[in-house]
């Protein structure tokens, strides 16, 4: 009997606890759907707008960047110490300008050595030519043998060949000396200065980077489904947020290899030059999508509630504070993704004194 009393008391205590939890959770009070806050509005006489669906023009914004169509890294063709750099990053240069001067002493010495060698060989050639003429005259008189004549001809031919080799070496020394004055291969702007005076320039090592500001492109990685619809010569809209520029660009390159990881194709477009345009700037490509039906309202009818957005909906002579989720802004209108349905009536002139 005592055990039954304890069990009955435990059941009553459990029921009381459960009832308390449900009461605190509001289970015994009238609830209101989240996002719909009724506000008394018996005297509202402002304008009422009935929401309807409309066709919404959609665009996919593809991020990309500005790239240089013509750019180059300048390196030396000979090994030498850098004597002077005439430019810094940001400087404009013209094709043929001397950008870097290398130490020339070794190359001048090689050129002087080749000059001296040529003079020595020319003197030897003159001597062998005279000797060949004398031997030829004596041979015609029968005073020397054929072997003497052949020997004289061989010496002359050898001196002639040595002169040609020395002249070729002189040309190479002159070219090497000219390579100590590194010139701009294109007209453009210096992007980066990679060395300083005193450093050693070696063949293939980048010294400066240039790009042509008159030949810039836009580069985007476009989804496969969208990329296969594009055609060379097609005109698309692009936007450069940094410069606040929206303009047209023409598709000039579609790289015919898809990125298997990103499932995209590389697209390049040409556009007109603008002040301030430079490689690396962020760009957006607007790709038109199929229109869809949706609710569009004026941005003036949207009210901010903290970090949320809401509208005032007239329902059964009461005004509801309806929270909405917004999509793309199109001019003075905005697409309401969620929160409004066709047929809802907006009290667009309603302005409460406080919002709680």
Order of alpha helices (4+ residues) and beta strands (2+ residues): alpha-beta-beta-beta-beta-beta-beta-beta-alpha-alpha-beta-beta-beta-beta-beta-alpha-beta-beta-beta-beta-beta-beta-beta-beta-beta
